[in-house]
């Protein structure tokens, strides 16, 4: 269909169709060769020139070809889908199916990318279902990756240890370190602390382990403190001064504590006896208690009702002459027997002048012990206790001397001088 000028009149050198002498290629339109034209929908048209085929959007199959001799079927290629699957179809079919066409004459074998590993926020891994990871709700590790080889970052949180300390670790590391994982994204500051441990002796020590596994007594619970805990105190037998016994704590024992764990049923307490004091009083006490209180022990199994303690002063000097003698004895014998209230001669105060009174009088026979006696007017005289009190003085004690005591200043007009 091309045109070339002939150099010989008559066209003897023309290898085609001579257009005549005097014609020019510029003005001559040569007939074009035709052939089959294939279109994208697989149809065929013939005969068409190449220009007409191109203009119609077809694919020219060559001069002299016909639709009966060419194959206009569209080429296939690999078509990849989001799930990594593949099929070999035409480009249009691939597009219509939502796939990605890989090119004419490509094959599926290994050409399509596969969905990769997806690391979830909790550190686990799942295989994505879509290439590109559009369905991954975590961190997509890339196409063709696998959970078998992917290393997903693990979340961390507070890890509490038995001693109350804390570290921020992953759950796996926490378990491996012997701790207790508190949960993802938790922070230290809420770990329980070892509590107070009450020992059998009543003392308290702070535990070293949460839960109290190291406590050799009674664990008071996590987060407790010896500063606020009152541990129960041990009890034991307590021997009282009067010879009785009670089971109580050492702090509450008002006598002799016999040790933690002891009991009154298994303890023999010292027997009490009469204990005489300087003021003439008597109390039933153990020998140790009597001596500690400054008394004189009269012996075990001797009750105060069966002993007469020495009285202060000279109570047997019934006539107040400074001596215990004949006249005192006569008066006592003359008053022998019961008497109403306080009566002269009832030295032991039992409401009767009897044997104990007589025995005491005879034991005190002779001169009475005297001491300094001070009066309101400033005077001082030596006298017995009874003489001093009968005269309205203040007795300064047995065997005191007026030269050694300082009596009150004399009273003038009812008012002490110097006031």
KOLMILO-5673 format. One line per 3 residues: their letters; for each residue x, y, z of C-alpha. Coordinates in steps of 0.5 Angstrom, whole numbers, plus 500, padded with zeros to 3 digits. Layout:
KOLMILO-5673
a	X/Y/Z | ...
END
This chain:
KOLMILO-5673
xxx	500/500/500 | 506/504/500 | 508/509/494
xxx	514/510/490 | 516/514/484 | 517/510/478
xxx	524/512/474 | 521/509/467 | 516/512/463
xxx	511/507/462 | 512/504/469 | 517/499/467
xxx	521/499/473 | 514/499/478 | 514/493/482
xxx	507/494/484 | 501/498/480 | 503/503/476
xxx	499/509/477 | 500/512/470 | 505/517/467
xxx	505/524/470 | 502/522/477 | 505/523/483
xxx	506/519/490 | 504/526/493 | 497/526/490
xxx	496/519/489 | 492/514/494 | 495/507/494
xxx	490/502/496 | 492/499/503 | 493/491/504
xxx	488/488/509 | 488/483/514 | 484/480/520
xxx	483/485/526 | 482/482/533 | 479/486/539
xxx	480/486/546 | 473/482/547 | 476/477/543
xxx	472/478/537 | 475/479/530 | 474/483/524
xxx	476/482/516 | 479/485/512 | 481/491/515
xxx	487/495/513 | 492/496/519 | 490/504/520
xxx	483/502/520 | 484/496/525 | 488/501/529
xxx	483/506/529 | 478/501/531 | 482/500/537
xxx	484/493/535 | 490/489/534 | 492/488/527
xxx	494/481/525 | 498/482/519 | 497/483/511
xxx	493/478/508 | 490/474/514 | 483/473/515
xxx	479/471/521 | 478/464/519 | 486/463/520
xxx	487/467/526 | 486/466/534 | 483/472/537
xxx	482/469/544 | 485/474/549 | 491/472/553
xxx	491/469/560 | 496/471/566 | 496/470/574
xxx	491/474/578 | 493/474/585 | 487/476/590
xxx	488/479/597 | 488/472/601 | 494/470/597
xxx	490/465/592 | 491/465/585 | 488/464/578
xxx	490/464/571 | 485/469/567 | 485/474/562
xxx	486/481/565 | 479/483/564 | 477/477/568
xxx	482/479/573 | 480/486/574 | 472/484/575
xxx	474/479/580 | 478/484/584 | 484/481/583
xxx	491/484/581 | 493/482/574 | 500/479/574
xxx	501/480/566 | 500/476/560 | 502/469/560
xxx	504/469/567 | 503/463/571 | 501/462/579
xxx	506/458/581 | 509/462/587 | 508/469/584
xxx	503/472/589 | 505/475/595 | 502/471/602
xxx	498/474/608 | 504/475/613 | 504/475/621
xxx	500/480/625 | 502/481/632 | 497/483/637
xxx	497/488/643 | 497/482/648 | 504/480/644
xxx	500/474/641 | 501/473/633 | 496/471/628
xxx	496/470/621 | 493/475/617 | 488/473/612
xxx	489/479/607 | 496/481/603 | 498/488/606
xxx	495/486/613 | 488/490/612 | 485/486/617
xxx	491/486/622 | 489/489/628 | 496/490/631
xxx	502/490/628 | 503/487/621 | 510/484/620
xxx	509/484/612 | 507/480/606 | 510/473/606
xxx	512/473/614 | 510/467/619 | 508/467/626
xxx	513/461/626 | 519/466/625 | 516/473/627
xxx	518/475/634 | 512/480/637 | 514/485/642
xxx	511/483/649 | 507/487/653 | 510/489/660
xxx	507/490/667 | 508/490/674 | 511/484/677
xxx	511/483/685 | 516/479/688 | 515/475/695
xxx	519/480/699 | 514/486/697 | 519/489/691
xxx	517/490/684 | 519/490/677 | 516/492/670
xxx	517/486/666 | 513/482/661 | 509/476/664
xxx	514/471/661 | 520/474/664 | 516/475/671
xxx	514/468/671 | 521/466/670 | 523/470/675
xxx	519/467/680 | 514/474/681 | 507/475/680
xxx	505/478/674 | 499/484/675 | 497/485/668
xxx	499/488/662 | 500/496/663 | 500/496/670
xxx	505/500/674 | 509/498/681 | 506/501/687
xxx	501/496/689 | 505/490/691 | 503/487/697
xxx	508/488/703 | 510/483/708 | 506/483/714
xxx	507/483/722 | 509/476/725 | 507/475/732
xxx	512/470/736 | 510/465/741 | 513/469/746
xxx	509/475/745 | 514/479/741 | 513/482/734
xxx	518/481/728 | 516/484/721 | 516/478/716
xxx	520/478/710 | 515/474/705 | 508/476/703
xxx	504/471/705 | 508/470/711 | 511/463/709
xxx	517/465/714 | 513/467/720 | 514/462/726
xxx	508/465/729 | 502/468/728 | 502/472/721
xxx	498/478/722 | 496/479/714 | 500/482/708
xxx	501/490/709 | 500/489/717 | 506/493/721
xxx	509/491/728 | 508/498/730 | 500/498/730
xxx	499/490/732 | 498/488/739 | 501/481/739
xxx	497/476/744 | 502/475/750 | 504/468/753
xxx	501/466/760 | 504/462/765 | 503/461/773
xxx	503/467/777 | 504/466/785 | 501/471/789
xxx	504/474/795 | 498/471/799 | 500/464/796
xxx	495/463/791 | 496/462/784 | 493/465/778
xxx	494/464/770 | 496/471/767 | 501/474/763
xxx	508/476/766 | 506/484/765 | 499/483/769
xxx	503/478/774 | 503/482/781 | 507/476/784
xxx	512/471/782 | 511/469/775 | 513/462/774
xxx	515/462/766 | 511/462/759 | 507/456/759
xxx	506/454/766 | 500/453/769 | 497/454/776
xxx	495/446/776 | 502/444/775 | 505/449/779
xxx	507/449/787 | 507/456/790 | 510/458/796
xxx	506/457/803 | 504/464/806 | 505/465/813
xxx	504/471/818 | 508/477/817 | 509/482/822
xxx	511/490/821 | 514/495/825 | 507/499/826
xxx	504/492/829 | 500/490/823 | 500/483/820
xxx	499/480/813 | 499/473/811 | 504/473/806
xxx	510/469/803 | 516/469/806 | 520/473/800
xxx	514/478/800 | 514/479/807 | 522/480/807
xxx	521/485/801 | 516/489/804 | 520/490/810
xxx	516/485/815 | 518/479/819 | 516/473/817
xxx	513/468/823 | 513/462/819 | 509/458/814
xxx	502/455/816 | 502/461/821 | 496/465/820
xxx	496/472/823 | 490/470/827 | 495/466/831
xxx	500/471/832 | 501/477/836 | 506/482/832
xxx	510/487/837 | 506/493/837 | 509/500/837
xxx	511/504/843 | 509/501/850 | 502/499/849
xxx	502/494/856 | 504/501/860 | 497/501/862
xxx	498/506/867 | 503/510/863 | 508/511/868
xxx	513/509/863 | 514/502/866 | 511/495/865
xxx	510/493/872 | 506/490/877 | 500/495/877
xxx	499/494/869 | 499/487/871 | 493/488/876
xxx	489/492/872 | 489/487/866 | 487/481/871
xxx	482/486/874 | 479/487/867 | 480/480/864
xxx	474/478/859 | 470/481/854 | 470/489/853
xxx	466/493/849 | 470/497/843 | 477/499/845
xxx	478/498/852 | 485/499/856 | 489/492/856
xxx	486/490/850 | 493/490/846 | 491/486/840
xxx	485/489/839 | 480/483/839 | 475/486/843
xxx	477/481/849 | 483/482/855 | 486/475/854
xxx	492/470/854 | 495/474/848 | 494/481/852
xxx	497/478/858 | 503/474/854 | 505/481/851
xxx	505/485/857 | 509/480/861 | 514/480/854
xxx	515/487/855 | 516/487/863 | 520/493/865
xxx	522/500/862 | 519/502/856 | 522/505/850
xxx	522/512/850 | 523/518/844 | 523/525/843
xxx	515/528/844 | 514/535/841 | 509/540/843
xxx	505/546/840 | 509/551/845 | 515/548/842
xxx	517/544/848 | 520/537/847 | 520/532/852
xxx	522/524/853 | 516/520/853 | 513/513/851
xxx	509/513/845 | 503/513/849 | 505/518/854
xxx	506/523/848 | 500/522/845 | 496/522/852
xxx	499/529/853 | 497/531/846 | 504/531/843
xxx	507/529/837 | 512/522/838 | 518/523/834
xxx	520/515/834 | 523/510/839 | 530/512/842
xxx	530/519/838 | 533/525/843 | 530/532/844
xxx	537/534/842 | 537/531/835 | 530/533/833
xxx	527/540/831 | 520/541/834 | 515/546/831
xxx	515/553/833 | 511/555/839 | 504/558/837
xxx	503/565/839 | 496/568/839 | 493/562/835
xxx	498/563/830 | 505/560/829 | 511/565/829
xx	513/567/822 | 507/566/819
END
